[in-house]
Amino acid sequence: QVQLVESGGGSVQAGGSLRLSCTYSEAAYSSACMAWFRQAPGKVYEGVALIDSAGTTRYEDSVKGRFTISRDYTMNTLFLQMNGLAPDDAAMYYCAAATTTSTCVQWPLMPTRFNYWGQGTQVTVSS
C-alpha cells in the first residue's frame, strides 16, 4: 500500500521560505513521477511542480525560479523548497504519486490521474 505523509507547512511572512517534505512508503518508490499540488480555499487543485523517475522537473509558471522540487531516494522523501513566498502561495499543499508515464508528461497536471495522495500540509503567508 502506498502511503504519503507531508510535513513542513507553517506560517511565514511574505518573502520567507519553507521546505515541505513528503515521506512515502516503499510501494511508491517506483512511481513514474511525483508532484506537489496546492489548493487554496474556493479554488481547484493546481499542479505546482513535478519530478519524474529520470529526475526531470517541471514547474507551474508562477513558481518558476522560486520553488525547487527534489527527491531523495535514500530517504524515501520528496521535497519542495519554497523561497520568496507570496500571499498567493497560501494553500494546502499535497504530494501525489502517479504510476503511469502518460500522466507525467501532461501539463498542466491533472490531479485526477494521480493515484496516491498525502493528507496535505497547510502553508500560510502573511503580507
Accessible surface in RSA format (square Angstrom, percent):
REM  Atomic radii and reference values for relative SASA: ProtOr
REM  Chains: A
REM  Algorithm: Lee & Richards
REM  Probe-radius: 1.40
REM  Slices: 20
REM RES _ NUM      All-atoms   Total-Side   Main-Chain    Non-polar    All polar
REM                ABS   REL    ABS   REL    ABS   REL    ABS   REL    ABS   REL
RES GLN A   1   184.25 103.0 122.81  89.8  61.44 146.3  53.51 113.9 130.74  99.2
RES VAL A   2    21.62  14.2   7.53   6.8  14.09  34.0   7.53   6.5  14.09  38.2
RES GLN A   3   107.72  60.2 102.83  75.1   4.89  11.7  22.34  47.5  85.38  64.8
RES LEU A   4     9.84   5.5   0.34   0.2   9.50  23.9   0.34   0.2   9.50  25.6
RES VAL A   5    85.53  56.3  83.61  75.7   1.92   4.6  83.61  72.6   1.92   5.2
RES GLU A   6     6.86   3.9   0.00   0.0   6.86  16.3   0.00   0.0   6.86   5.6
RES SER A   7    60.77  51.3  56.16  75.0   4.60  10.6  41.20  87.7  19.57  27.4
RES GLY A   8    35.92  44.3   0.00   N/A  35.92  44.3  23.21  63.7  12.71  28.5
RES GLY A   9    29.54  36.4   0.00   N/A  29.54  36.4   2.78   7.6  26.76  59.9
RES GLY A  10    28.73  35.4   0.00   N/A  28.73  35.4  28.46  78.1   0.27   0.6
RES SER A  11    92.49  78.2  62.06  82.8  30.43  70.1  36.83  78.4  55.66  78.0
RES VAL A  12    28.31  18.6  18.22  16.5  10.10  24.3  27.37  23.8   0.94   2.5
RES GLN A  13   138.15  77.3 133.77  97.8   4.38  10.4  37.93  80.7 100.22  76.0
RES ALA A  14    51.68  47.5  27.73  42.8  23.95  54.5  28.05  39.5  23.63  62.6
RES GLY A  15    55.30  68.2   0.00   N/A  55.30  68.2  29.97  82.2  25.33  56.7
RES GLY A  16    24.16  29.8   0.00   N/A  24.16  29.8  23.19  63.6   0.98   2.2
RES SER A  17    57.34  48.5  38.21  51.0  19.13  44.1  22.70  48.3  34.64  48.5
RES LEU A  18    30.04  16.7  24.80  17.7   5.24  13.2  30.04  21.1   0.00   0.0
RES ARG A  19   131.66  55.3 117.62  60.0  14.04  33.4  33.50  45.8  98.16  59.5
RES LEU A  20     0.00   0.0   0.00   0.0   0.00   0.0   0.00   0.0   0.00   0.0
RES SER A  21    24.78  20.9  24.78  33.1   0.00   0.0  10.12  21.5  14.66  20.5
RES CYS A  22     0.00   0.0   0.00   0.0   0.00   0.0   0.00   0.0   0.00   0.0
RES THR A  23    71.56  50.9  69.80  70.8   1.76   4.2  47.62  64.0  23.94  36.2
RES TYR A  24     5.55   2.6   0.00   0.0   5.55  14.5   1.44   1.1   4.12   5.1
RES SER A  25    32.07  27.1  19.67  26.2  12.40  28.6  30.73  65.4   1.34   1.9
RES GLU A  26   128.17  73.6 116.67  88.3  11.50  27.4  65.28 126.3  62.89  51.3
RES ALA A  27    54.52  50.1  22.84  35.2  31.68  72.1  35.44  49.9  19.08  50.5
RES ALA A  28     1.89   1.7   0.02   0.0   1.87   4.3   1.89   2.7   0.00   0.0
RES TYR A  29    96.25  44.9  92.97  52.9   3.28   8.5  59.88  45.0  36.36  44.8
RES SER A  30   101.18  85.5  70.81  94.5  30.37  70.0  49.08 104.5  52.10  73.0
RES SER A  31     7.99   6.8   2.16   2.9   5.83  13.4   6.18  13.2   1.82   2.5
RES ALA A  32    16.26  14.9   7.19  11.1   9.06  20.6  13.99  19.7   2.27   6.0
RES CYS A  33     0.00   0.0   0.00   0.0   0.00   0.0   0.00   0.0   0.00   0.0
RES MET A  34     0.00   0.0   0.00   0.0   0.00   0.0   0.00   0.0   0.00   0.0
RES ALA A  35     0.00   0.0   0.00   0.0   0.00   0.0   0.00   0.0   0.00   0.0
RES TRP A  36     0.00   0.0   0.00   0.0   0.00   0.0   0.00   0.0   0.00   0.0
RES PHE A  37     0.00   0.0   0.00   0.0   0.00   0.0   0.00   0.0   0.00   0.0
RES ARG A  38    17.65   7.4  17.33   8.8   0.32   0.8   4.20   5.7  13.45   8.2
RES GLN A  39    57.81  32.3  52.19  38.1   5.61  13.4   7.39  15.7  50.41  38.2
RES ALA A  40    21.82  20.1  18.56  28.6   3.26   7.4  18.88  26.6   2.94   7.8
RES PRO A  41   127.22  92.7  98.83  90.1  28.39 103.2 111.30  91.9  15.92  99.0
RES GLY A  42    92.97 114.6   0.00   N/A  92.97 114.6  45.81 125.7  47.16 105.6
RES LYS A  43   140.59  68.6 128.92  79.1  11.66  27.8  79.65  71.7  60.94  64.9
RES VAL A  44   125.49  82.6 117.65 106.5   7.84  18.9 121.00 105.1   4.49  12.2
RES TYR A  45    83.43  39.0  69.84  39.7  13.59  35.4  40.33  30.3  43.11  53.1
RES GLU A  46    60.92  35.0  57.36  43.4   3.56   8.5  27.20  52.6  33.73  27.5
RES GLY A  47    10.18  12.6   0.00   N/A  10.18  12.6   0.48   1.3   9.70  21.7
RES VAL A  48     0.21   0.1   0.21   0.2   0.00   0.0   0.21   0.2   0.00   0.0
RES ALA A  49     0.00   0.0   0.00   0.0   0.00   0.0   0.00   0.0   0.00   0.0
RES LEU A  50     3.48   1.9   3.48   2.5   0.00   0.0   3.48   2.4   0.00   0.0
RES ILE A  51    14.45   8.2  14.45  10.8   0.00   0.0  14.45  10.4   0.00   0.0
RES ASP A  52    35.17  24.6  34.23  34.1   0.94   2.2   7.80  18.4  27.36  27.3
RES SER A  53    78.22  66.1  54.70  73.0  23.52  54.2  24.99  53.2  53.23  74.6
RES ALA A  54    90.48  83.2  48.21  74.4  42.27  96.1  60.95  85.8  29.53  78.2
RES GLY A  55    43.23  53.3   0.00   N/A  43.23  53.3  24.60  67.5  18.63  41.7
RES THR A  56    76.31  54.3  68.71  69.7   7.60  18.1  52.16  70.1  24.15  36.5
RES THR A  57    52.81  37.6  33.99  34.5  18.83  44.9  10.71  14.4  42.10  63.6
RES ARG A  58    92.84  39.0  88.13  44.9   4.71  11.2  31.65  43.3  61.19  37.1
RES TYR A  59    41.33  19.3  35.01  19.9   6.32  16.5  29.55  22.2  11.78  14.5
RES GLU A  60    36.73  21.1  36.65  27.7   0.07   0.2  13.52  26.1  23.21  19.0
RES ASP A  61   108.96  76.3  92.80  92.4  16.16  38.2  33.11  77.9  75.84  75.6
RES SER A  62    61.26  51.8  39.37  52.5  21.88  50.4  50.53 107.6  10.73  15.0
RES VAL A  63     0.01   0.0   0.01   0.0   0.00   0.0   0.01   0.0   0.00   0.0
RES LYS A  64   118.47  57.8  99.36  61.0  19.10  45.5  55.49  49.9  62.98  67.1
RES GLY A  65    87.25 107.6   0.00   N/A  87.25 107.6  43.83 120.3  43.43  97.3
RES ARG A  66    61.37  25.8  57.01  29.1   4.37  10.4  45.88  62.7  15.49   9.4
RES PHE A  67     5.37   2.7   0.00   0.0   5.37  14.0   0.00   0.0   5.37  15.4
RES THR A  68    74.17  52.8  73.42  74.4   0.75   1.8  45.88  61.6  28.29  42.8
RES ILE A  69     4.87   2.8   0.00   0.0   4.87  11.7   0.00   0.0   4.87  13.2
RES SER A  70    45.99  38.9  45.06  60.1   0.93   2.1  33.79  71.9  12.20  17.1
RES ARG A  71    27.67  11.6   1.86   0.9  25.81  61.4   2.48   3.4  25.19  15.3
RES ASP A  72    43.48  30.5  38.95  38.8   4.53  10.7  13.37  31.5  30.10  30.0
RES TYR A  73    76.39  35.7  68.05  38.7   8.34  21.7  63.58  47.8  12.81  15.8
RES THR A  74   130.35  92.7  90.16  91.4  40.19  95.8  87.65 117.7  42.69  64.5
RES MET A  75   112.62  58.3  93.64  62.0  18.97  45.2  80.63  68.6  31.98  42.4
RES ASN A  76    21.89  15.1  21.89  21.2   0.00   0.0   7.30  17.6  14.59  14.1
RES THR A  77     6.06   4.3   6.06   6.1   0.00   0.0   2.35   3.2   3.71   5.6
RES LEU A  78     0.00   0.0   0.00   0.0   0.00   0.0   0.00   0.0   0.00   0.0
RES PHE A  79    16.43   8.2  16.43  10.2   0.00   0.0  16.43  10.0   0.00   0.0
RES LEU A  80     0.00   0.0   0.00   0.0   0.00   0.0   0.00   0.0   0.00   0.0
RES GLN A  81    57.86  32.4  57.74  42.2   0.13   0.3  28.82  61.3  29.04  22.0
RES MET A  82     0.00   0.0   0.00   0.0   0.00   0.0   0.00   0.0   0.00   0.0
RES ASN A  83    63.56  43.8  63.52  61.4   0.05   0.1  20.05  48.3  43.51  42.1
RES GLY A  84    34.90  43.0   0.00   N/A  34.90  43.0  23.73  65.1  11.17  25.0
RES LEU A  85     2.15   1.2   0.00   0.0   2.15   5.4   0.00   0.0   2.15   5.8
RES ALA A  86    37.39  34.4  36.93  57.0   0.46   1.0  37.39  52.7   0.00   0.0
RES PRO A  87    62.87  45.8  53.32  48.6   9.55  34.7  53.59  44.2   9.28  57.7
RES ASP A  88   132.46  92.8 110.82 110.3  21.64  51.2  35.79  84.2  96.67  96.4
RES ASP A  89     2.31   1.6   2.31   2.3   0.00   0.0   0.00   0.0   2.31   2.3
RES ALA A  90    29.02  26.7  23.96  37.0   5.06  11.5  24.38  34.3   4.64  12.3
RES ALA A  91     1.35   1.2   0.83   1.3   0.52   1.2   1.23   1.7   0.13   0.3
RES MET A  92    60.40  31.3  59.40  39.3   1.00   2.4  58.62  49.8   1.78   2.4
RES TYR A  93     0.00   0.0   0.00   0.0   0.00   0.0   0.00   0.0   0.00   0.0
RES TYR A  94    34.04  15.9  34.04  19.4   0.00   0.0  11.50   8.6  22.54  27.8
RES CYS A  95     0.00   0.0   0.00   0.0   0.00   0.0   0.00   0.0   0.00   0.0
RES ALA A  96     0.00   0.0   0.00   0.0   0.00   0.0   0.00   0.0   0.00   0.0
RES ALA A  97     0.12   0.1   0.12   0.2   0.00   0.0   0.12   0.2   0.00   0.0
RES ALA A  98     0.00   0.0   0.00   0.0   0.00   0.0   0.00   0.0   0.00   0.0
RES THR A  99    71.82  51.1  47.63  48.3  24.19  57.6  38.93  52.3  32.88  49.7
RES THR A 100    66.68  47.4  63.26  64.1   3.43   8.2  63.02  84.6   3.67   5.5
RES THR A 101    97.15  69.1  92.28  93.5   4.88  11.6  62.37  83.8  34.78  52.6
RES SER A 102    57.10  48.2  49.26  65.7   7.83  18.0  44.74  95.3  12.35  17.3
RES THR A 103     1.13   0.8   0.90   0.9   0.24   0.6   0.15   0.2   0.98   1.5
RES CYS A 104     8.24   6.2   4.12   4.6   4.12   9.7   3.98  10.1   4.26   4.6
RES VAL A 105   101.94  67.1  83.84  75.9  18.09  43.6  85.97  74.7  15.97  43.3
RES GLN A 106    58.59  32.8  53.64  39.2   4.95  11.8  23.32  49.6  35.27  26.7
RES TRP A 107    74.29  29.8  39.96  19.3  34.33  80.6  24.94  13.3  49.35  80.1
RES PRO A 108   106.11  77.3 102.96  93.9   3.15  11.5 102.98  85.0   3.13  19.4
RES LEU A 109    10.55   5.9   0.00   0.0  10.55  26.5   0.00   0.0  10.55  28.4
RES MET A 110    85.30  44.2  84.09  55.7   1.21   2.9  71.74  61.0  13.57  18.0
RES PRO A 111    36.49  26.6  34.41  31.4   2.08   7.6  34.63  28.6   1.86  11.5
RES THR A 112   122.68  87.3  87.47  88.7  35.22  83.9  85.95 115.4  36.73  55.5
RES ARG A 113    88.78  37.3  76.25  38.9  12.52  29.8  29.76  40.7  59.02  35.8
RES PHE A 114     9.29   4.6   0.00   0.0   9.29  24.2   0.19   0.1   9.10  26.0
RES ASN A 115    78.97  54.5  47.60  46.0  31.36  75.5  11.97  28.8  67.00  64.8
RES TYR A 116    79.61  37.2  76.49  43.5   3.12   8.1  39.83  29.9  39.78  49.0
RES TRP A 117    83.40  33.5  55.04  26.6  28.36  66.6  47.31  25.2  36.08  58.5
RES GLY A 118     9.85  12.1   0.00   N/A   9.85  12.1   2.18   6.0   7.67  17.2
RES GLN A 119   110.65  61.9  83.03  60.7  27.61  65.7  73.25 155.9  37.40  28.4
RES GLY A 120     9.61  11.8   0.00   N/A   9.61  11.8   0.00   0.0   9.61  21.5
RES THR A 121    16.30  11.6  11.91  12.1   4.39  10.5   5.92   7.9  10.38  15.7
RES GLN A 122    85.40  47.8  77.28  56.5   8.12  19.3  44.86  95.5  40.54  30.7
RES VAL A 123     0.02   0.0   0.00   0.0   0.02   0.1   0.00   0.0   0.02   0.1
RES THR A 124    61.21  43.5  60.92  61.8   0.30   0.7  45.67  61.3  15.55  23.5
RES VAL A 125    11.38   7.5   0.00   0.0  11.38  27.4   0.00   0.0  11.38  30.9
RES SER A 126    54.75  46.3  48.59  64.9   6.16  14.2  45.14  96.1   9.61  13.5
RES SER A 127   128.31 108.4  68.08  90.9  60.23 138.8  55.12 117.4  73.19 102.5
END  Absolute sums over single chains surface
CHAIN  1 A     6270.1       4737.1       1533.0       3505.9       2764.1
END  Absolute sums over all chains
TOTAL          6270.1       4737.1       1533.0       3505.9       2764.1
